[in-house]
Amino acid sequence: MLKRNIAVLTFCGALGLGAAASWAAERGSAEEASAMLAKAVAHYESVGADQAMKDFTASGKGWQDRDLYVFCLDGTGTTVAHGANEKLIGKDLSNLKDADGKKFVVELISIGKAGGGWVDYRWPNPVTKKIEQKSSVVQAAGDYICGVGIYK
């Protein structure tokens, strides 16, 4: 009986680990976000601002992966590229607040202009449609601030 219970517990534990691994695979990691941003900045430098912004927004160009996508803002907070919501292009997001009232776009721009880094905020996940904790890595690309975020 003890051996059977241990076998059942082992099997259930393996299922739980498998489900956790599957859940994690559905979400991009910090490393993947950083790599996508580095690739995006290199693409920007290679093809120029106009083409890069079109590419980052277009689906099927490799700038969206699960819940990862490239977004870019000008120095005032206006969206110039957005891989998850094309309707945001041309919108001034400088006064946008997250679910907790944080004006995170101002911080994204500030961190990006200062050499880059991570910004934490709470934002709707385009995959789950739920408000979740998000961290975006940003850096300057020419006159723009580009980023890629992860949901935690």
C-alpha positions as CSV (number, residue, x, y, z in Angstrom):
1,M,0.0,0.0,0.0
2,L,2.8,2.4,0.9
3,K,4.5,1.7,-2.4
4,R,1.3,2.5,-4.3
5,N,0.8,5.8,-2.4
6,I,4.4,6.8,-3.2
7,A,3.8,5.9,-6.8
8,V,0.6,8.0,-6.9
9,L,2.3,11.0,-5.2
10,T,5.2,10.7,-7.6
11,F,2.9,10.7,-10.6
12,C,0.9,13.6,-9.3
13,G,4.1,15.6,-8.6
14,A,5.3,14.9,-12.1
15,L,2.0,16.1,-13.5
16,G,2.3,19.3,-11.5
17,L,5.8,19.9,-12.7
18,G,4.7,19.2,-16.3
19,A,1.9,21.7,-15.9
20,A,4.2,24.3,-14.4
21,A,6.7,23.8,-17.2
22,S,3.9,24.1,-19.8
23,W,2.6,27.3,-18.2
24,A,6.1,28.8,-18.1
25,A,6.7,27.9,-21.8
26,E,3.5,29.9,-22.7
27,R,5.2,33.1,-21.3
28,G,8.3,34.8,-22.5
29,S,11.2,35.0,-20.1
30,A,13.3,38.1,-19.1
31,E,16.2,36.6,-21.1
32,E,13.9,36.2,-24.2
33,A,12.6,39.8,-23.8
34,S,16.1,41.2,-23.6
35,A,17.2,39.2,-26.6
36,M,14.2,40.3,-28.6
37,L,14.9,44.0,-27.7
38,A,18.6,43.7,-28.7
39,K,17.5,42.2,-32.0
40,A,14.9,45.0,-32.5
41,V,17.5,47.7,-31.8
42,A,19.9,46.0,-34.3
43,H,17.0,45.8,-36.8
44,Y,16.3,49.5,-36.3
45,E,19.9,50.4,-36.9
46,S,20.0,48.2,-40.0
47,V,16.8,49.3,-41.8
48,G,16.0,52.7,-40.3
49,A,13.2,54.0,-38.2
50,D,10.4,54.0,-40.7
51,Q,10.8,50.4,-41.9
52,A,11.6,49.1,-38.3
53,M,8.4,50.7,-36.9
54,K,6.3,49.1,-39.6
55,D,8.0,45.7,-39.1
56,F,7.6,45.8,-35.3
57,T,3.9,46.4,-35.7
58,A,3.2,44.0,-38.5
59,S,2.3,40.4,-37.6
60,G,4.3,37.6,-39.1
61,K,7.6,39.6,-39.1
62,G,9.0,37.8,-36.0
63,W,8.4,40.6,-33.5
64,Q,5.7,38.9,-31.6
65,D,6.2,35.6,-29.7
66,R,3.6,34.4,-27.3
67,D,3.1,37.3,-24.9
68,L,6.3,39.0,-26.0
69,Y,6.1,41.9,-28.5
70,V,8.1,45.0,-29.4
71,F,6.7,48.5,-28.7
72,C,8.3,51.9,-29.3
73,L,7.6,55.4,-28.1
74,D,8.9,58.8,-29.1
75,G,10.4,61.0,-26.5
76,T,7.1,62.5,-25.5
77,G,5.2,59.2,-25.0
78,T,3.5,58.8,-28.3
79,T,3.4,55.2,-29.6
80,V,5.2,54.7,-32.9
81,A,5.2,50.9,-33.0
82,H,3.2,48.3,-31.0
83,G,3.3,44.6,-31.7
84,A,0.1,43.8,-29.7
85,N,-2.2,46.7,-30.5
86,E,-1.9,48.6,-33.8
87,K,-4.6,51.0,-32.6
88,L,-2.2,52.6,-30.1
89,I,0.1,54.0,-32.8
90,G,-0.1,57.8,-32.8
91,K,-1.6,57.9,-29.3
92,D,0.1,60.0,-26.6
93,L,0.4,57.6,-23.7
94,S,2.4,60.0,-21.5
95,N,-0.4,60.3,-18.9
96,L,-1.4,56.6,-19.0
97,K,-1.6,55.0,-15.6
98,D,-1.4,51.3,-14.8
99,A,-3.9,49.4,-12.7
100,D,-2.4,50.9,-9.5
101,G,-2.3,54.5,-10.8
102,K,1.4,54.5,-11.7
103,K,2.4,56.7,-14.7
104,F,4.7,54.0,-16.1
105,V,5.1,55.4,-19.6
106,V,7.0,58.4,-18.1
107,E,9.3,55.9,-16.3
108,L,9.7,53.8,-19.5
109,I,11.0,56.9,-21.4
110,S,13.2,58.1,-18.5
111,I,14.8,54.7,-18.0
112,G,15.2,54.3,-21.8
113,K,16.9,57.7,-22.2
114,A,19.2,57.0,-19.3
115,G,20.7,53.9,-21.0
116,G,18.0,51.3,-20.5
117,G,16.7,48.9,-17.9
118,W,13.6,47.4,-16.5
119,V,10.3,49.1,-15.4
120,D,7.6,47.2,-13.4
121,Y,3.9,47.9,-13.7
122,R,0.5,46.2,-13.9
123,W,-1.0,45.8,-17.3
124,P,-3.6,43.8,-19.3
125,N,-2.0,40.7,-20.8
126,P,-3.1,40.5,-24.5
127,V,-3.1,36.7,-24.3
128,T,-5.0,36.1,-21.0
129,K,-6.9,39.5,-21.1
130,K,-6.3,39.8,-17.3
131,I,-4.4,42.6,-15.5
132,E,-1.0,41.1,-14.5
133,Q,2.3,42.2,-13.1
134,K,4.5,43.2,-16.0
135,S,8.1,44.2,-16.4
136,S,9.4,45.8,-19.6
137,V,13.0,46.2,-20.6
138,V,13.6,49.4,-22.6
139,Q,16.4,51.1,-24.4
140,A,16.9,53.9,-26.8
141,A,16.9,53.3,-30.5
142,G,17.8,56.5,-32.3
143,D,15.2,59.1,-31.1
144,Y,12.8,56.4,-29.8
145,I,12.5,54.3,-26.8
146,C,11.8,50.6,-27.6
147,G,10.9,47.8,-25.3
148,V,9.7,44.3,-24.7
149,G,7.8,43.2,-21.7
150,I,7.2,40.0,-19.8
151,Y,4.2,39.0,-17.7
152,K,5.0,37.5,-14.4
